[in-house]
């Protein structure tokens, strides 16, 4: 799928998976459980091996007040397990760009980047690293999160992990092993006076982007 959504007022949230060359710009995204969800193909219920799905670009969007409770997703779906209060959730996908957006007023975090297996191990005690899903690399790697602005995020986080940016990934999940090629650069407060607050589980927040 290729798609260019722009200039929208979005109240159901953006969800992208099993897609290629998605460019979303100049949208207002608010009033959801998760504003933007970028998900591994496993979340779409696919079973065969797929070629890589990459080049999803979210740029110049205003993402705010995505704190919808209770979660209205049908019971038993993966969406029903999502915690509210997240501007953008990048979950087990690689080679995407999140740039020049504003994320504000989210109870948990503005942006969460997480490896698929890291979440499975921490949240569901599943040894996903030993037996990964058969439909694509489960790591979150080669992503660029840069030049975004943050304000008012992390007021009521689950698990005591607030942040403008939350990064959760274990070194064993990366392909190639142990080599982190994500880029978190020049993300600041809304007025640009200070760096965005970042919290991590596993790997430290990578900020050097020369090799990405």
N, C-alpha and C positions, 0 to 999 in steps of 0.2 A: 504494500500500500504506500502510495505517496500522497501527501496531503499538505495543504497550506492554509490552515485556519488562521484568520486574522480579524482584528477589529470586532471581536465578539464580547458580549457580556455572558460569562459562563457560570451557571449555577449547578450544573451536574458534574463538573470536573472534567479534566482531560484524562483519558487513559490510553496508553499506547503500548502495544505488544505485537509481535510478529509483523513488523512494519519496517519500511525502509524509506529514507529521505523524507522525513516529516519536518516541516518548518512551521512553527507557531509563533506569531508575533503580534504585539499591540492588542492583546486581549486583557479583559478584566475578569479574574477568576476568583470567586468568593462563595461562601456559604455551603461548602462541601465538607465531608469528612476529611478527605485529602484533596488538595486543589489539583495537583498534577501527579499522576501515577505512571511511572515508566517501568514496565514489568518484564521479567524473564518469560520466554515462551511457555514455560510450564504453567504459568498462571492462566494461560488461554486454554489449557487442557490439551495441548498438542502432544503427540507421542512420537512421531518419527524424528530423525535427525534433520536439522535444517541448516542451510547456509547462514552466515552471520546476518543479523538485522541491525543496521547501524544508521548513523547520521540522522539522529533526531535532534533538532535544534529548537530550543525555547529561548526567545530573545525579546527584550523590551515589553515584557508582560507585567501587569500589576496583579500580584497574587496576595490576597489578604482575607482574614477572618474565616479561614476554613477550619471550623471547630464544631461541626454539626454533631449534635448528640440528641437522642440516641442514634447509633449507626443504623440506617434503614435497610442495609443490604440483607438479602435473603439468608436465613440461617444455613450454615453448612458451606457457604461459599468463602473463598479466601478474602473477599471484600468485607465479610462480616467480622473477620479477625483484625481488621485495621483499627488502630487507635486514632481518634480524631485529633485535630490540632496540628496538621502538617501541611506546609505549603507545597512542597514537592518531595516525592518519594521515588528515588531511583534504586531499583531492587534487582540486582543480579544481571545487569546489562552493561554493555561497553560501547565506547566510541560515540559518545553523545556530548552535546554542548548546551550548557545552561549559562547564559551570559546577558548582562545588562538588564536584569529583571529587578523588581522590587518585591520583597517578601516581608509582610508585616502582620502583626497581631495574630500569631498562631500560638495556641496554648502549649504545644510541645516544641516544635522546631520549624524554622523556615525551610530548610533543606535537609533531607536525610539521604545519604548514600550508603548502601549496604550490600555486601555480598550475599547471594542467595543462601549459600551453605552456612555462613555465619549466623544468619537469622534462624535457620533450621536447627543448628546446634544449640544456640542460646535459648531459643523460644520453645523448641519442640523436642529437644534431646535426640535429634535424628542425626545419624552419622552420614550426612550428605557428602562430605568430602571423600569418604571411602567409596560411596556409591552415588555419584552425582546424577542429576537428571540427564536423560539421553537426548535432550533437545536443546543443546547449546551450552557453551561455557557459562558456568554459574557465577563467575566472579564479576565484580564491578570494576572495570579497568579501562584505561585510556579515555576517561571522561574529563571534560574541562568545565569547571565551575568557577567562573571569573567575572569580575566587575559587576557583581550584584550588590544591591543595597538591602539592609535589614533594619527592622525596628519592631520592638514590642513582642518579640518571640520568646517562648520558654517560660511563661508565667505559671503554668500548671502542668509540668511534664510527668508522664508515668515513669516509673523506675528511677526517679531522681536524676534524669539525664536531660537537662535543658540545653538549648543552644540555638543560635542562628543557624549553625551547621552542625550536624551530627554525622560522624563517619564511623561505620562499623564493618570491619573486615579483618579476618585473620590472615597472617602471612601465607599459611598453607593453601589458601584458596586461590591465590593469584596464579595466572598463567602468563608467562613462565613463572615457576614457583619463586615467591619471595620478592619479585620485582614489581614495585608499585609504580604505575605510570599514570595515575590520576593527577590532575592539576587543580589545585584550589588557590586562586590568585586574585589579589586586589578586591576582595569582598569586604565591604565596610558598612558602618552604620549609615543611616539614611542621609545624614548631613556630611558624611565623609570624614568625620573627625577622629574615628577610631576603627580598628579592625573588627570585623564580625567575630562574635564569640563562637569558638569551635570546641566541640567535645568529641572524644573518640572512644571506641571499644576495639582493642586489638592494635592495629597499625596507627602510628601518629598521622596527623593531618599533613599530607604532602603539599608543599607550597611552591616548589620549583617546577617551572613549566617549560624549561628549555627543550626537553626531550619529548614533549607530548605533541 
